[in-house]
Amino acid sequence: MDETERIIELLLEATSPRSEHPLGELDRMRAQQVSDWNRLHGAGMLDETELRKLIHGFDNALDYQRDHPLNEIDEILDSAISLVRNLNTDDRRAVSELLDDTVRSRVGTYMVRCASRALADKSVGMCETGLMAYLLIIDPRSDKTDPRDLMVSLAPLHVAAQGSNIDPATLFDQYAAFAPDHISKTLRDFGQRTDVTLEAFGWALSNNLPIRWIILSRKPGPDHNSC
């Protein structure tokens, strides 16, 4: 099996349904802990307010980086993107052309999780992985990518780069060289911006600790005219 075939295999594995995936370690611990608290509540040793406070505190400390099923998918896609880095331009383009919408969606979610991991660890390498993942899901045959949508998608990685030891302009310029012609200029221009925040582009940080995940804001998304 060559690298291209292995990459496709990993991408399909990451996209396969996981409806019966076992709960993570802390999820199992949570079920046991909540059961114990409910018994105390039933015995009159915890009132409703105290019970809800305990559960809320536990939930805020769940570390889905380590325990959520998406962590397994992250590991699979980490391996896939590591192999993608070894491909030449033609082979990388060939892989991109083979991807369907389901795979593109999964890798798009992974890209944002890369930004979260990069932000938490101040990791330049994870920023680079996220950018390579995003370039993989851009269909090289299409020139209809809206630059405003592109900027919204890449804002988490720009913010993560700001918190790492690399200038976003340098990072985005480096990966623009690998991008299809119709988006390379947008990448370079966006990397040079100094006004990029999560909030301005419709993103927010979750309340989970010790890692705070970048998630879509519940507020209305950004006005494209302001992008």
Backbone torsions as a table, in degrees:
resi	resn	phi	psi	omega
1	MET	NA	126.2	179.6
2	ASP	-85.0	177.0	-174.7
3	GLU	-63.2	-39.9	-179.4
4	THR	-61.6	-44.9	178.6
5	GLU	-63.3	-39.4	179.1
6	ARG	-65.5	-39.2	178.4
7	ILE	-61.7	-47.5	179.2
8	ILE	-60.5	-41.8	178.8
9	GLU	-60.0	-44.7	-180.0
10	LEU	-66.0	-40.5	179.6
11	LEU	-63.5	-40.9	177.9
12	LEU	-68.2	-37.2	177.1
13	GLU	-62.9	-40.8	-179.1
14	ALA	-68.1	-22.6	-176.3
15	THR	-94.8	-12.4	-176.4
16	SER	-63.6	146.1	-178.4
17	PRO	-59.8	146.1	-179.6
18	ARG	-131.5	43.2	-176.9
19	SER	-65.0	-24.2	-178.5
20	GLU	-108.3	19.4	-179.9
21	HIS	-64.9	133.1	179.3
22	PRO	-63.7	151.9	177.3
23	LEU	-63.7	152.3	176.8
24	GLY	-70.1	168.1	-177.4
25	GLU	-56.4	-48.5	-178.1
26	LEU	-73.3	-26.1	173.9
27	ASP	-64.5	-41.6	177.8
28	ARG	-65.6	-40.9	177.8
29	MET	-62.8	-39.1	180.0
30	ARG	-61.6	-45.4	-178.9
31	ALA	-58.2	-42.5	179.5
32	GLN	-67.7	-43.2	-177.9
33	GLN	-65.1	-44.1	179.3
34	VAL	-64.4	-37.1	177.2
35	SER	-61.4	-42.6	178.6
36	ASP	-64.0	-42.7	-179.9
37	TRP	-66.2	-37.1	178.5
38	ASN	-65.4	-34.3	176.8
39	ARG	-66.1	-41.0	177.0
40	LEU	-64.1	-38.9	178.0
41	HIS	-64.0	-43.5	179.8
42	GLY	-64.8	-27.8	179.7
43	ALA	-86.6	1.4	178.8
44	GLY	82.1	12.6	-177.8
45	MET	-94.3	-10.1	175.3
46	LEU	-136.8	128.7	175.4
47	ASP	-84.0	173.6	-174.2
48	GLU	-60.9	-41.0	-179.2
49	THR	-63.7	-44.4	179.5
50	GLU	-65.1	-38.9	179.4
51	LEU	-61.7	-49.4	-179.5
52	ARG	-62.9	-36.1	179.4
53	LYS	-65.4	-42.1	178.9
54	LEU	-64.5	-44.6	-179.5
55	ILE	-65.1	-42.5	179.8
56	HIS	-62.1	-42.5	179.3
57	GLY	-63.5	-39.5	179.0
58	PHE	-66.8	-43.9	-178.1
59	ASP	-63.2	-36.7	-179.8
60	ASN	-67.4	-19.9	-178.5
61	ALA	-97.8	-0.2	179.6
62	LEU	-65.1	129.6	-178.9
63	ASP	-103.3	93.6	-178.0
64	TYR	-76.4	-8.1	170.9
65	GLN	-59.4	-36.6	-174.3
66	ARG	-98.9	-30.0	-165.9
67	ASP	-113.6	-21.1	-176.2
68	HIS	-76.1	148.1	177.0
69	PRO	-54.1	-27.1	177.6
70	LEU	-62.1	-22.7	178.0
71	ASN	-62.4	-39.1	177.3
72	GLU	-63.2	-40.8	179.1
73	ILE	-65.7	-39.3	175.8
74	ASP	-55.4	-45.2	-177.1
75	GLU	-64.3	-39.4	178.5
76	ILE	-64.4	-45.0	-178.4
77	LEU	-73.6	-28.6	171.8
78	ASP	-56.7	-43.4	-179.9
79	SER	-66.6	-41.2	-179.1
80	ALA	-64.0	-46.3	-177.2
81	ILE	-69.2	-31.4	175.3
82	SER	-60.3	-39.3	177.6
83	LEU	-72.9	-35.5	178.8
84	VAL	-58.5	-35.8	-179.9
85	ARG	-59.1	-26.3	-177.3
86	ASN	-83.2	-10.8	-175.7
87	LEU	-79.1	150.0	171.0
88	ASN	-80.1	174.0	-174.1
89	THR	-58.9	-43.5	-177.7
90	ASP	-64.8	-43.7	-179.0
91	ASP	-68.2	-38.5	177.9
92	ARG	-64.6	-39.7	177.3
93	ARG	-63.4	-40.2	-179.7
94	ALA	-62.2	-40.7	177.6
95	VAL	-64.5	-45.7	-179.3
96	SER	-57.9	-39.2	-178.5
97	GLU	-68.4	-23.0	-177.6
98	LEU	-84.0	-15.9	-173.0
99	LEU	-73.0	139.1	174.3
100	ASP	-97.6	178.5	-174.5
101	ASP	-64.5	-31.8	-179.7
102	THR	-65.5	-44.6	178.8
103	VAL	-67.1	-42.4	179.5
104	ARG	-59.7	-41.1	179.4
105	SER	-64.2	-44.4	-179.6
106	ARG	-62.9	-44.4	-179.4
107	VAL	-69.4	-31.1	175.4
108	GLY	-63.2	-41.8	175.2
109	THR	-62.7	-42.3	178.8
110	TYR	-60.2	-39.2	-179.7
111	MET	-59.2	-42.5	179.4
112	VAL	-68.4	-36.6	176.8
113	ARG	-66.8	-33.9	173.6
114	CYS	-60.2	-42.6	178.9
115	ALA	-62.2	-40.8	177.9
116	SER	-62.9	-45.3	179.7
117	ARG	-64.8	-39.9	178.5
118	ALA	-64.2	-41.7	-179.5
119	LEU	-65.2	-40.0	-179.2
120	ALA	-68.5	-37.6	-174.5
121	ASP	-104.3	1.4	-175.7
122	LYS	53.2	47.3	-171.2
123	SER	-101.0	112.6	174.2
124	VAL	-65.3	-41.2	-179.2
125	GLY	-58.4	-39.0	179.8
126	MET	-72.9	-32.5	172.3
127	CYS	-60.1	-44.7	-179.7
128	GLU	-64.1	-40.4	178.2
129	THR	-62.4	-43.1	178.9
130	GLY	-62.6	-40.8	178.3
131	LEU	-66.7	-41.2	178.1
132	MET	-63.6	-38.6	177.8
133	ALA	-62.5	-41.6	-178.6
134	TYR	-67.7	-40.7	178.3
135	LEU	-61.8	-31.9	179.9
136	LEU	-65.1	-33.7	-174.8
137	ILE	-91.7	-1.2	172.6
138	ILE	-78.9	120.5	-179.8
139	ASP	-71.1	113.7	-177.1
140	PRO	-66.7	-13.6	-178.9
141	ARG	-86.7	-11.7	-175.7
142	SER	-105.0	137.2	175.4
143	ASP	-114.8	23.5	-175.6
144	LYS	-101.2	12.1	179.3
145	THR	-66.0	120.3	179.0
146	ASP	-72.8	121.2	-179.3
147	PRO	-56.1	-31.2	179.9
148	ARG	-69.2	-41.5	176.4
149	ASP	-65.0	-37.3	178.6
150	LEU	-61.0	-44.4	-179.3
151	MET	-65.4	-39.2	177.1
152	VAL	-61.2	-44.4	-178.7
153	SER	-64.4	-36.1	-174.6
154	LEU	-90.3	-9.0	-178.3
155	ALA	-55.3	-42.0	178.6
156	PRO	-58.4	-39.0	179.7
157	LEU	-71.8	-33.1	175.7
158	HIS	-63.6	-46.4	179.5
159	VAL	-63.7	-41.0	178.4
160	ALA	-62.8	-39.3	178.3
161	ALA	-64.9	-36.2	177.6
162	GLN	-59.0	-33.7	-179.2
163	GLY	-89.4	0.5	179.4
164	SER	-107.4	-179.3	-177.8
165	ASN	-91.3	48.1	177.2
166	ILE	-148.8	142.6	177.5
167	ASP	-76.2	128.1	-179.9
168	PRO	-53.7	-36.8	-179.9
169	ALA	-61.5	-41.0	178.9
170	THR	-65.6	-44.6	-178.6
171	LEU	-63.4	-49.4	-176.9
172	PHE	-68.9	-34.2	176.8
173	ASP	-64.3	-40.0	179.4
174	GLN	-60.6	-43.7	-176.4
175	TYR	-85.0	-16.7	174.1
176	ALA	-61.7	-27.8	179.5
177	ALA	-65.3	-23.8	179.8
178	PHE	-93.9	-7.5	-172.1
179	ALA	-84.5	154.0	171.8
180	PRO	-57.4	152.4	-174.5
181	ASP	-56.3	-34.8	-173.0
182	HIS	-74.2	-7.8	177.1
183	ILE	-124.8	-6.4	-174.8
184	SER	-62.8	-40.1	179.9
185	LYS	-66.2	-40.4	178.3
186	THR	-61.1	-40.8	177.8
187	LEU	-59.5	-47.3	-178.2
188	ARG	-65.0	-44.4	-178.8
189	ASP	-65.0	-40.8	-178.8
190	PHE	-67.3	-39.0	178.8
191	GLY	-61.2	-27.6	-177.9
192	GLN	-83.8	-9.6	-178.5
193	ARG	-70.2	146.0	-179.2
194	THR	-114.7	10.3	-176.5
195	ASP	-115.0	17.4	-174.6
196	VAL	-84.2	121.9	172.6
197	THR	-130.9	163.3	176.5
198	LEU	-63.1	-46.4	-175.0
199	GLU	-61.8	-38.8	-177.3
200	ALA	-65.4	-22.7	-176.7
201	PHE	-113.8	19.3	172.2
202	GLY	84.5	21.7	179.2
203	TRP	-115.8	166.3	177.2
204	ALA	-151.3	169.3	174.4
205	LEU	-102.4	135.2	176.5
206	SER	-70.0	170.0	179.4
207	ASN	-92.8	1.9	-178.8
208	ASN	-65.0	143.7	175.0
209	LEU	-127.1	152.3	5.9
210	PRO	-82.3	-6.3	176.2
211	ILE	-112.6	135.6	177.9
212	ARG	-103.6	117.9	-175.9
213	TRP	-82.1	142.7	173.9
214	ILE	-80.4	124.2	-176.6
215	ILE	-132.6	161.9	174.5
216	LEU	-65.6	137.2	179.8
217	SER	-69.4	146.5	175.5
218	ARG	-76.7	-15.6	178.0
219	LYS	-76.3	162.0	177.1
220	PRO	-55.0	143.2	-179.1
221	GLY	-65.2	172.3	-176.9
222	PRO	-67.4	147.4	173.2
223	ASP	-70.5	120.9	-178.0
224	HIS	-55.4	-26.8	-179.3
225	ASN	-68.3	-19.2	-178.9
226	SER	-93.9	-6.9	-177.8
227	CYS	-71.9	NA	NA
